[in-house]
Structure formats: C-alpha cells, structure tokens
Amino acid sequence: MTVYFIGAGPGDPDLITVKGRRLIEACPVCLFAGSLVPEAVVACAPKGARVMDTAAMTLDDTHREIVEAHARGEDVARVHSGDPSLYGAIAEQIRRLKAAGIAFEIVPGVSAYAAAAAVMGQELTIPEIAQSIVLTRMSMQSTSMPAGETLENFGRTGATLVIHLAIRNMREIERQLVPHYGADCSAVVAYRVGWPDQLIIRGTLSDIRQKVRKAKITRTALIFVGPAMAESQDFVDSALYNPAKPHVLRPVVGVELVEDHNT
C-alpha cells in the first residue's frame, strides 16, 4: 500500500489537482484535515471508504490508522490543505512512515498565497520593484523560529513578505516592518481564501491592524507586505516580451537570421 499526501488547495473544492482527486476517489482510507479542508473535497471518496476528520486526532492516532490500513493492504489518502510542503506538518509523519517501512508519495497542491494572489488579481513579483517572495511565520504559540529567521531580517531585503499564522500579532508585525518598508507600505490580509466567506482587506502597515480588528478576523488569514502589493503603480515591462531583448526562441526584431554555411 501507499500513503498519498495530497494537497487539497486553500478551500475551493475545484482547486485540487486532477491527480489528487483521482487518488481520493480510489483510496479505501481517507484522512483529511477537517479544520482547513472542506468535506466537499473528500466527498468523492469511494462508497464504503473509511473517511476520518483528523482535526481532533493526534499524530499517534493518525499513524495508528495508517499502520492498520497497511496491515489490510489499503492505500491511504492523507489530505492536507494548500500544498503539503508548506507548514503541512508532514515531516514528522514521513519520519514515522520511513521507520515503519510504509511507502508514501506527495501530491502537490495550490498554496494559499498563490490562490490569494489570484483573487487579488495581481502578480507578486513586479519588475524592478520586487522579485523575491519570503514565505514565513511568527512563533507565537507554535514551534519557535530558527535563529536569524526574523521579520526584521527579512524586512531588510525589501522582498514581498507572506506571513502565515500571525494574524493575532499585527501590532508586532507593524513594529518590526515599518522601519524597513515605511508606514505607508501596502499591506493585505487574505482571510479564508477559496471559501465562500473569503475576504481581502487592503491597507498600509500603519492602518491594516485597525481594519483587521474591525473585521474581527482572528485566524485562517495570510498577511502580505511589500511595495508589490500596491493596487496601482508604475513599473517597467518585463524583458520577457521586449522585442529589443532577444532570447533563444525570439531573435531581435528587424534582424534577419542568416544561415552560416561554414559551421
């Protein structure tokens, strides 16, 4: 048997890969993170399948279910929100599977930050404004951050920051980032992207905290900070389609290619 770690996307049941849906339809056991994955995503599980919401389960509980499925020779669809590689808590599960000699495979999914950018209708990497994205989080009540991975350090780069698991720490985000981005730097909070009640809140580092408080958002939100998040701005066109910038598939416009018979 095989355990398939499947990225279900941010919430919209249509934002799952064809491969991910096909595996859910085929696996006789389905364990899904019900706090972030809607039941509609796993509704396609086969009739009679063992479908369990793992929101209230421990690592021992889920591993026990997998070991029992392994003994029966039944494949397991282990369904996580977004993409499993990003804050998916799959590393400790994989460690146990390897120790038990149980095969596994990871099926990627749509990350919440990518889905949020689509909802906002904008690119996160704007030419000459921001060409890097930092996906990070804050410690708060979860595991501590490695030394050096601080908002202040990331803020010095000027990159687009996408901050997870930190919606209750907006004051500290403002304190650490204003010195590097400025109080008027664009900030966006994306709440429950892909769900029917999704909400996009736009503001600046100086006022986004008050807007989030007014909307009473306390969980399941991403925070975007950086100059690339401005709704309107002047920037140069990408060189990708610039006729004066040739590449292997497009010569310089107006220059005729002559075959060299001496080569």
Summary of the structure (lengths in Angstrom):
residues: 263
radius of gyration: 22.5
end to end distance: 55.7
largest distance: 72.9
contacts: 766
relative contact order: 0.13
helix: 30%
strand: 22%
